[in-house]
Amino acid sequence: MEILEVHGFVSFTLAIILLFIGKGLVMRVEILRRYSIPEPVIGGFLCAAVVGLAYFLLDLQISFDLEIRDWLLLYFFAAIGLKADIRTLISGGKPLVILLALATVYIVLQNFVGVGVASAFGMEPKAGLMVGSISLIGGVGTAMAWAPTFVENLGIGNALEIGVAANTVGLISAAVIGGPIARYLIVKHRITPGGEEQLDVGVEHKDLHIKVDYYGVLWAWLWLNIAMMIGYLIDLELESLGLQLPLFVSCLIAGILIGNARNLIFRKQELWPGSGIGISLISDISLGMFLTMALMGLQIWELQGLLGFITVAMTIQIILSIAFTILLVFPFMGRDYEASVISAGFGGITLGSTATAIVNMGAVAKQYGAAHRAFIVVPLVCGFFIDLVNALIINFFVSI
C-alpha cells in the first residue's frame, strides 16, 4: 500500500476549491437549496469518495494534514458569541433545559439500539455502545478515548474500528437529514419564518452580493482574535478548576462576554463599524471550511469487515433520529420556526457533531431566515452540557 501525505497548506487550498464546488452546485441545483443541503457536505464528500476509490482501485492511501481545521472551529464559535444578545440567552433558558432533557433521553435510546443490534449479530453487547452515543453524540474523539477500555477490559479488539466507522456514516447522514427535516416541518405545519435579515452565520442565498468594506472585515477579524485569546485564558482557568471542556465552548463564552459588554457600555455607538457582516462572513467561511476538511479526512475503508453490522445499526439510528426529532423535539421546542431550525440541528447532535448541527441550521437559515435563539441553545447543549451527560450515561452502560 502506497501512502501519499498531503501537506497542510495544500490540504487547506484543496478545501477552498471543494467549498467553491459545493457552493456552486447549491446555487445551480434548485433541489439542493430546497432541502437545505449544506454546501461543505457536497465538496467534502466528493473528495472522500475519490480518496476511497484511490484506496480500493489504485492501492493508494491519501492522508491530509488537517491541523488548521480546529482553528477554524474556534473562529466560528467566537463569532457566534460576539453576535449573541444576552436577552436572547435569557429567553433561551427554558428551551435549553428542555432540549438537554430530550437529548438525555435520546442518548439512552441510542445506546439501547447499539446494544440490541450488537446482540442480534452475536457480538459482545457492549460493543454496540460504539455505534451508540460514544461515536455518534460523542464523536470520533470520544470513541478514541474509550477504545482502550473496550479493548483491555472488555476484550473487544476492534472497538476503535467500529467507532470510527459508525462516526463516518453518522457524520455524513447528519449533514444530509437536517435540511429535509426542517423543510418537512415548515411545509407541513405552514410555518412562517421570522423574516429577519441579519443571520447568525453567513448571508441568505438571495443576498450574496452585499457591501463589505475593508475596515468592517478588519474590525471583525480583530475582535474574533481577541475573543479567541480570552477564550484560551478561560479554558486554562476552567482546567485549573478541574473542569475539562472543549476549547470552542470557552471561545463561545468569551465572545458572549465581549459582545454584550460592548452593548452595555457603548449602547448605540458602533465600536466596530461595519463588522457585523464581516463577522457573519468569516464565521460562515470558517464553518464551511471546517466541515469540508472533516469530510475530506473520512476514511471510507474503515467500514471494511463491519459493513453488515454498521449498515443495520446506522440505519436504525438514522430512523430513530428522524422520528425522535419530528415526534418529540419539534413539539417540545415550540412548534414554531425556531423549533424547526433546532430540529435541523438535532440530527447533527445525535449523529454527527456540534459543527454538523450548526451547519445544518445555517443552511436552513440561509434559505428561510434568521433563528437567533437556536444558534445559542444548540451550541450550548451539544458543545457543553451534553458531553457531561453522555459521559455519565456511557459509564453506566459500561459498568452494568
Order of alpha helices (4+ residues) and beta strands (2+ residues): beta-alpha-alpha-alpha-beta-alpha-alpha-alpha-alpha-alpha-alpha-alpha-alpha-alpha-alpha-alpha-alpha-alpha
